[in-house]
Amino acid sequence: MDTGTESGTTSPARASGRRLALECALVAAAATVLLWLHAGFFSPERLHVSGRFVDQGNYISTARVLVDTGELRCGLIFPAHLERENWRPYMPGHYLSLALSYAVFGYGVFTSLLPNLVAFVLATTATFLIGRELYGLRAGLLAGALFALFPGNLTYAFTAMAELTFTAAGALALAAFLRLPERWRAEGGMLLLALPFLFRETGALLVLPMLGLLLQNGRGKKNLRNALLLGLLAVGFLYVVNVWQTAQGKGAVPLSWVTEGKFNYMDAFAPEPARLSPGEWIAALFDNAGRNAAETAEQFRDQGFQMSVVGHWTIVGLIGVSLCAGVLRRKRESFPLGVAALGLVLLAMVYFLYDVKGQKGMRSMLFAFPCLAVVAGSAFERVFLGRGPGGAGLRAVRYASGALVTLVLLAGAHLTTVLSGRELSNLDGIADSATRVLRELHAANPDLAVVAPHEMMMDFIVSAYPTPVSFPPANEQTLELLDQKHPIGTLVFNKRFFGTDLSKEALQALSLRRYYPDIHSGERVYVAFQKKR
C-alpha cells in the first residue's frame, strides 16, 4: 500500500484510476460532513452582508443583473465609473458562478452560498490529490485535512465572497497540471492558468509552483525548455490580458490605493491617481508597507484569536515551512521553493500594494493555501510519521509529539472558527439596523436611487434589489452626473464626513430638500436628504 515516500524527493507510484477516484470521493464526502458539522456556527439561514464581508453585496447584485439582463454589469453604482458601460470591480469568474447557481436553482440564501460550499469540497479534494500525487497517501490526507480545518477556508465557505471559488480554481488547475504528460506541460500549463485568472488577476501567479513542478527532483535539464516556455507564455498571457483589461477601463491594481491610501470609488472626474516620479512611486510603496506593518502589530496585540490574526500568521508560518522544505533538504526540492515564492509574492503585494486591515491580508493570500498545505502535510508526515533513524522508543516520541501538535492545531482551529462565526452574528445586528433605516427612507421614493455609505447599504442592496444603490459621490459635479444617470431619491452621509466636499446648496439644487438629521444605525450617526414628492 502506498502511504508516502521516505525521502519525499521522488514521486510515489500513481494509484490506479479506480482507487484514486474512490479516495477522492471519500475525501469529498469528509469535507461535506465537515461543512455540515460547522454550519451551526455560521447561521447559514441568512447572508452576513456586513462588516468585513461587504463585498457580498457587489457579487450577489451583479450576478442577479447578469441573470436578469445578460449583462455582466455591477449592480452597485460606483460614482468614479459612471462613464463606463458594464463596469465591474473584479474578474468575472465568481459572478458567473453565482449567476449559474441562480439560473439553475433560483435566488436565495443557500444558492448564494452554494458556489463556495461546492468550491470548499473541490479545493479540499484537489489539495489531497496534489499531495497524494507528489508525496503519497498519508501526506495527501494531511494536506487535505489542513486545508479543510483552516478557519479562514471554513468561514468563507459560508459566504458569497470569491475567495473559495478562486482558491478552488487554482487548486484544480494545479491538480490537472500534475496529470498532464510532461511534453504537454508548458502549453497545457498556460491554458490552465486561465482558470484561476478568470477569478482574480493574481491567479496567474500559479505559474510559480508550476515551474517548481517542472524542475522538481533534479529534472531541471530535461524540463528546462518547458519551464522557460511556460514562463514566457505566462508573461505574454499577462501582458495581453492586461492590455485588454485597460482597454475595458479596468486596471488590475488600482494605484490610488497606494498613492492616496484609498480606492477611488467616489469621483467620476478624477479616476486616475496623480502621476508620480519613480522616486515618489517607490516612496509611496514603502510608506504603504510601513502602514501595513503597524496595522499588523496592532491587530496582533489587540485581536487575539480572531480569524484575521490567526489566519494571517498561519499563512506566514506555512510560507516559512515551504522555504525551509525547499532549502534544507539534501536534494533541494523545486516545488516547495515555487510554493514559497508564490506565498512571498502575495505577501509582498499585500503589504506594498494593498492593506492588511480586517481580514484583507489573510484573504489576499488564501489562494496559496492549497499549495502551502501540501508542503506542510509532507513535512508533518516526514517529521512525525516517517520511518527515519532511531529505534522504537524514538519513533514513539515522534508519534506522541505529532499527536500533541495535532491536538493543539485542532483546538486552535476550532476556537478560531467558533469566534469567526460569532463575529458574523454580532455584525448582523448592525446590518439589520442600517437596512431598516434605509428601507424607511426609501419608502418615500421607492422608484428612485438610494445613495448611502458602504457600511450602511450592503445588506440593503441585496434585500432591495433591483433598486439602484450608489456610494456617496465626492463632489458636486459627480453628484450631478449621478443624479442625471440614476435619479436620486434618498441620499445619506456619515456625519463625520458630511460638508467637506458637498454643500447644502448643491443638494438643494437637486431638489433634495427634505432633511433628516441624526439618523442612528448602531453606533453611527448619519444625515439624510430626500426629494420632495
C-alpha positions in Angstrom: 0.0 0.0 0.0 1.3 3.4 -0.9 1.4 5.5 2.2 4.0 8.0 1.2 7.7 8.3 0.5 10.5 8.2 3.0 12.6 10.9 1.3 9.9 13.0 -0.4 12.2 13.6 -3.3 10.7 11.2 -5.7 7.0 11.0 -6.6 5.2 7.9 -5.3 3.8 5.4 -7.8 0.5 6.6 -9.1 -2.6 4.8 -7.8 -5.0 3.2 -10.3 -7.7 5.4 -11.7 -10.4 3.5 -9.8 -8.6 3.6 -6.5 -7.8 7.3 -6.9 -11.4 8.1 -7.7 -12.5 6.2 -4.6 -10.0 8.1 -2.4 -11.1 11.5 -3.8 -14.8 10.6 -3.3 -14.1 9.7 0.4 -12.2 13.0 0.9 -15.0 14.9 -0.8 -17.5 13.2 1.5 -15.5 14.0 4.6 -15.3 17.7 3.5 -19.0 17.7 3.1 -19.6 16.3 6.5 -17.2 18.9 8.0 -19.2 21.7 6.4 -22.4 20.2 7.9 -20.8 19.9 11.4 -19.7 23.6 11.3 -22.9 25.0 9.7 -24.4 25.9 13.0 -21.5 28.2 13.9 -22.2 30.4 10.8 -26.0 30.7 10.8 -26.3 29.7 7.1 -30.0 30.6 7.1 -29.0 34.3 6.4 -26.5 36.3 4.4 -23.9 38.0 6.5 -23.6 41.0 4.2 -21.9 43.3 6.7 -18.6 44.3 8.3 -15.7 42.7 6.6 -17.9 40.7 4.2 -19.5 43.7 2.5 -18.2 42.6 -1.0 -21.0 40.1 -1.0 -23.4 42.8 -1.9 -21.5 43.6 -5.1 -21.1 39.9 -6.0 -24.8 39.0 -5.4 -26.3 42.0 -7.1 -24.0 41.8 -10.1 -24.8 38.1 -10.6 -28.6 38.9 -10.4 -28.1 41.6 -13.0 -26.4 39.0 -15.2 -29.2 36.5 -14.8 -31.9 39.1 -15.5 -30.3 41.1 -18.3 -27.4 39.0 -19.7 -25.1 41.9 -19.0 -22.0 41.5 -16.8 -22.6 44.8 -15.0 -22.0 45.7 -11.4 -25.3 46.0 -9.5 -23.8 48.6 -7.2 -23.1 52.1 -8.7 -19.5 53.3 -8.3 -19.5 57.1 -8.9 -16.0 57.0 -10.2 -17.1 54.8 -13.1 -20.3 56.4 -14.2 -18.9 56.9 -17.7 -18.1 53.3 -18.2 -20.6 50.8 -19.5 -20.9 47.4 -17.9 -18.1 48.2 -15.4 -17.3 45.7 -12.7 -14.6 45.8 -9.9 -13.5 42.2 -10.2 -12.8 39.5 -12.7 -15.9 37.7 -13.9 -15.4 34.2 -12.5 -17.3 34.4 -9.2 -20.1 36.5 -10.8 -20.5 33.7 -13.3 -20.5 31.0 -10.6 -23.3 32.8 -8.7 -25.3 33.5 -11.8 -25.2 29.9 -12.7 -26.4 28.9 -9.2 -29.3 31.5 -9.5 -30.2 30.4 -13.1 -30.4 26.8 -12.1 -31.8 26.9 -8.6 -33.3 30.4 -8.2 -32.2 33.2 -5.9 -31.9 32.6 -2.2 -29.5 32.4 0.7 -28.5 28.8 0.0 -28.0 29.4 -3.7 -25.8 32.4 -2.8 -23.6 30.2 -0.6 -23.7 27.1 -2.9 -20.7 28.1 -5.2 -18.4 28.4 -2.2 -19.7 25.3 -0.4 -19.0 23.3 -3.6 -15.7 25.1 -4.0 -14.7 24.1 -0.4 -15.3 20.4 -1.2 -13.5 20.7 -4.6 -10.5 22.6 -3.2 -10.1 20.1 -0.3 -10.2 17.2 -2.7 -7.8 18.9 -5.1 -5.4 19.6 -2.3 -5.5 16.0 -1.2 -4.9 14.9 -4.9 -1.8 17.2 -5.3 -0.3 15.9 -2.0 -1.2 12.3 -3.0 0.5 12.6 -6.3 3.6 14.3 -5.0 4.2 12.7 -1.6 1.9 9.8 -1.1 -1.4 8.9 0.6 -0.6 10.0 4.1 0.8 13.3 3.1 -2.1 13.9 0.8 -4.6 13.2 3.6 -2.7 15.5 6.0 -2.7 18.3 3.3 -6.4 17.9 2.7 -7.2 18.0 6.5 -5.0 21.1 7.0 -6.9 22.9 4.2 -10.3 21.8 5.4 -9.8 22.7 9.0 -8.2 26.1 8.4 -10.7 28.6 9.9 -10.4 31.0 7.0 -11.5 28.4 4.5 -14.4 27.3 6.6 -15.6 30.8 7.2 -15.5 31.9 3.5 -17.3 28.7 2.6 -20.4 30.2 4.3 -20.3 33.5 2.4 -20.9 34.7 -1.1 -17.4 36.1 -1.4 -15.0 35.0 -4.2 -12.2 33.6 -2.0 -13.1 29.9 -2.1 -14.1 29.7 -5.8 -10.8 31.4 -6.7 -8.8 29.1 -4.4 -10.6 26.0 -5.8 -9.9 27.2 -9.4 -6.2 27.3 -8.6 -6.1 24.0 -6.8 -7.9 22.2 -9.6 -5.7 23.8 -12.2 -2.6 22.6 -10.4 -4.0 19.1 -9.9 -4.8 18.9 -13.6 -1.3 20.2 -14.4 0.2 17.3 -12.4 -1.8 14.8 -14.5 -0.6 16.2 -17.8 2.1 14.3 -19.8 5.4 16.1 -19.3 5.7 17.0 -23.0 2.5 19.0 -22.8 3.0 20.7 -19.5 4.3 24.1 -20.8 1.4 24.7 -23.2 -1.1 23.0 -21.0 0.1 24.9 -18.0 -0.5 28.2 -19.8 -4.1 27.2 -20.6 -4.7 26.0 -17.1 -3.5 29.4 -15.7 -6.6 30.9 -17.4 -8.9 29.1 -14.9 -7.8 30.9 -11.7 -7.1 34.1 -13.7 -10.8 34.1 -14.6 -11.5 34.8 -10.9 -8.6 37.1 -9.9 -5.6 38.5 -11.8 -3.3 37.1 -9.1 -4.3 33.6 -10.3 -1.5 33.9 -12.9 1.0 33.6 -10.1 0.1 29.9 -10.0 2.9 29.7 -12.6 5.4 29.7 -9.8 4.5 26.3 -8.2 4.0 25.0 -11.8 7.6 26.0 -12.6 8.7 24.3 -9.4 7.0 21.1 -10.5 8.7 21.2 -13.9 12.1 21.5 -12.2 11.3 19.1 -9.3 13.7 16.2 -8.3 16.7 17.2 -10.3 14.9 17.1 -13.7 15.9 20.6 -14.5 17.9 19.9 -17.6 15.1 17.7 -19.0 12.4 20.2 -18.3 14.3 23.5 -18.7 12.8 24.1 -22.1 9.3 23.5 -20.8 9.9 25.7 -17.8 11.3 28.6 -19.9 8.5 28.2 -22.4 5.8 28.2 -19.6 7.3 31.3 -18.0 7.4 33.2 -21.4 3.8 32.1 -22.2 2.6 33.3 -18.8 4.3 36.7 -19.2 2.8 37.0 -22.6 -0.6 36.0 -21.3 -0.5 38.5 -18.6 0.6 41.3 -21.0 -2.2 40.6 -23.5 -4.9 40.4 -20.8 -3.7 43.5 -19.0 -3.9 45.5 -22.3 -7.4 44.2 -22.8 -8.4 45.0 -19.2 -7.0 48.5 -19.6 -9.0 49.0 -22.8 -12.1 47.9 -20.9 -11.5 50.5 -18.3 -10.5 48.1 -15.5 -6.9 48.0 -14.3 -5.6 45.1 -12.3 -4.1 47.1 -9.5 -5.8 50.5 -8.5 -2.7 52.6 -7.9 -4.7 55.1 -6.0 -4.8 52.6 -3.1 -1.1 53.1 -2.7 -0.7 56.8 -3.5 -3.9 58.0 -1.8 -4.5 55.3 0.8 -8.0 54.6 -0.6 -9.7 53.2 -3.6 -11.1 56.0 -5.8 -14.8 55.0 -5.8 -16.3 58.4 -5.4 -15.0 60.9 -8.1 -16.1 60.5 -11.7 -13.8 63.3 -12.8 -10.5 62.0 -11.3 -10.5 58.2 -11.8 -6.7 58.0 -12.0 -4.1 58.9 -9.3 -1.7 61.7 -9.9 1.4 61.0 -12.0 4.4 60.1 -9.8 8.1 60.1 -10.5 9.8 56.8 -10.0 11.2 58.0 -6.7 7.8 59.2 -5.4 6.3 55.9 -6.5 8.9 53.8 -4.6 8.4 56.1 -1.5 4.7 55.5 -1.7 5.2 51.8 -1.8 7.3 51.7 1.3 5.0 54.2 3.1 2.1 51.8 2.4 4.2 48.8 3.6 5.0 50.8 6.8 1.4 51.5 7.5 0.6 47.8 7.0 3.3 46.7 9.3 2.0 49.0 12.0 -1.6 47.7 11.4 -0.3 44.1 11.7 1.3 44.8 15.0 -1.9 46.4 16.3 -4.0 43.5 15.2 -1.7 41.0 16.8 -1.8 43.0 20.1 -5.5 43.7 20.3 -7.4 40.9 18.5 -6.0 37.7 19.9 -7.7 34.6 18.4 -9.7 36.5 15.8 -9.5 34.8 12.4 -7.8 37.8 10.7 -4.8 37.5 13.1 -4.6 33.7 13.3 -5.1 33.2 9.6 -2.5 35.8 8.6 0.2 34.4 10.8 -0.7 30.8 10.0 -0.1 31.5 6.3 3.1 33.4 7.0 4.3 30.4 9.1 3.5 28.0 6.3 5.4 30.1 3.8 8.4 29.7 6.1 7.8 25.9 6.2 7.8 25.8 2.4 11.0 27.8 2.2 12.8 25.5 4.7 11.5 22.4 3.0 13.0 23.6 -0.3 16.3 24.8 1.0 17.3 22.5 3.9 16.8 19.1 2.2 19.9 17.3 0.9 18.3 17.3 -2.6 16.6 20.7 -2.9 13.0 20.4 -3.9 11.8 22.9 -6.5 8.1 22.6 -5.8 8.3 23.9 -2.2 10.5 26.7 -3.4 7.9 27.5 -6.0 5.2 27.5 -3.4 7.3 29.7 -1.1 7.8 32.1 -4.0 4.1 32.2 -4.5 3.4 33.0 -0.9 6.2 35.6 -0.7 5.0 37.4 -3.8 1.4 37.5 -2.4 2.7 38.7 0.9 4.7 41.5 -0.7 1.7 42.5 -2.7 -0.5 42.7 0.4 2.0 44.9 2.3 3.2 47.1 -0.6 0.2 47.4 -2.8 -2.9 46.7 -0.7 -3.6 46.6 3.0 -4.0 44.2 5.9 -6.9 45.7 7.7 -9.5 43.3 8.9 -9.2 40.1 7.0 -7.8 41.6 3.8 -4.3 40.4 4.5 -5.4 36.8 5.0 -8.0 36.9 2.2 -5.3 38.0 -0.3 -3.1 35.0 0.5 -5.8 32.3 0.7 -5.1 31.4 -2.9 -1.7 29.9 -1.9 -3.2 27.8 0.9 -3.7 24.5 -1.1 0.0 24.5 -2.1 1.2 25.5 1.3 -1.0 22.8 2.9 0.6 20.2 0.5 4.2 21.1 1.6 3.2 21.3 5.2 1.4 18.0 5.1 4.5 16.4 3.6 6.8 18.0 6.2 4.4 16.8 9.0 4.4 13.3 7.7 8.1 13.2 7.3 8.9 14.6 10.8 6.3 12.8 12.9 5.2 9.7 10.9 8.1 8.8 8.6 10.4 5.9 9.4 13.6 7.9 9.8 16.6 6.9 12.0 16.2 5.7 15.6 14.5 2.8 17.3 11.0 2.1 18.6 11.4 4.5 21.5 12.4 7.5 19.4 9.6 6.6 17.0 7.1 6.6 19.9 8.3 10.0 20.9 7.8 11.3 17.4 4.3 9.8 17.2 3.4 11.3 20.6 4.8 14.7 19.5 2.8 14.5 16.3 -0.4 13.7 18.3 0.2 16.7 20.6 0.8 19.1 17.8 -2.3 17.8 16.1 -4.4 18.3 19.2 -3.1 21.9 19.6 -3.8 22.7 16.0 -7.3 21.2 16.2 -8.1 23.1 19.4 -6.8 26.4 17.9 -8.7 25.8 14.7 -12.0 25.0 16.5 -11.7 28.1 18.8 -10.9 30.4 15.9 -13.7 29.0 13.8 -16.3 29.4 16.6 -15.1 33.1 17.2 -15.3 33.7 13.5 -18.9 32.5 13.4 -19.7 34.6 16.4 -18.2 37.7 14.8 -20.5 37.2 11.8 -23.6 37.0 14.1 -22.5 40.1 16.0 -22.3 42.1 12.8 -25.8 41.1 11.8 -27.4 43.5 14.3 -25.7 46.5 12.9 -26.5 45.4 9.3 -30.2 44.9 10.3 -30.4 48.3 11.9 -28.9 50.0 8.8 -31.2 48.2 6.5 -34.2 49.1 8.5 -33.2 52.8 8.3 -32.7 52.7 4.6 -36.0 50.9 4.0 -37.9 53.5 5.9 -36.2 56.3 3.9 -36.5 54.5 0.6 -40.3 54.1 1.1 -40.8 57.8 0.4 -39.3 57.5 -3.1 -39.4 53.8 -4.0 -38.7 54.2 -7.7 -35.5 56.3 -7.3 -31.9 55.6 -6.4 -30.5 55.3 -2.9 -27.1 56.8 -2.1 -25.5 55.7 1.2 -22.1 54.8 2.9 -20.9 51.3 2.2 -21.2 50.1 5.8 -24.8 51.0 5.8 -26.1 49.8 2.4 -24.6 46.4 1.6 -27.4 44.4 3.2 -29.9 46.8 1.6 -28.5 46.4 -1.9 -29.3 42.6 -1.6 -32.7 42.9 0.0 -33.9 45.8 -2.1 -32.7 44.6 -5.5 -33.1 45.9 -8.2 -33.2 49.4 -6.6 -30.2 51.4 -7.9 -27.8 51.9 -5.0 -24.6 54.0 -5.0 -21.7 55.2 -2.9 -21.9 58.9 -1.9 -20.1 61.0 -4.6 -17.0 63.0 -3.7 -18.0 66.4 -5.1 -20.8 68.4 -6.6 -20.0 67.6 -10.3 -20.1 63.8 -9.6 -23.3 64.3 -7.7 -25.0 66.0 -10.6 -23.8 63.3 -13.1 -25.0 60.6 -10.8 -28.5 62.2 -10.5 -28.6 62.5 -14.3 -27.9 58.9 -14.9 -29.7 57.5 -11.8 -32.2 60.0 -10.3 -31.6 60.1 -6.6 -34.5 59.8 -4.1 -32.5 59.3 -0.8 -29.1 60.5 0.0 -27.3 59.5 3.3 -23.9 60.7 4.6 -21.9 59.7 7.5 -22.0 62.8 9.8 -18.2 62.8 10.3 -17.6 63.4 6.6 -20.6 65.4 5.6 -19.9 69.0 4.5 -16.3 68.6 3.4 -16.9 68.5 -0.4 -20.6 68.8 -0.9 -22.5 72.0 0.0 -26.1 72.1 1.1 -26.7 74.4 -1.9 -25.6 71.6 -4.2 -28.1 69.2 -2.6 -30.9 71.8 -2.8 -30.1 72.3 -6.5 -31.0 68.6 -7.0 -34.3 69.2 -5.1 -33.1 67.1 -2.2 -34.8 69.4 0.3 -36.3 67.1 2.9 -33.6 66.8 5.6 -33.4 64.2 8.3 -30.7 65.0 10.9 -29.0 62.4 13.1 -30.2 59.1 11.7 -28.9 56.4 14.1 -27.7 53.0 13.0 -25.8 51.0 15.6 -23.2 53.3 17.0 -23.0 55.5 13.8 -24.9 58.8 13.2 -25.9 59.9 9.7 -27.6 62.8 8.0 -30.1 62.0 5.2 -31.7 64.1 2.4 -34.8 63.2 0.4 -36.5 64.6 -2.7 -39.9 66.2 -2.1 -42.9 64.4 -3.5 
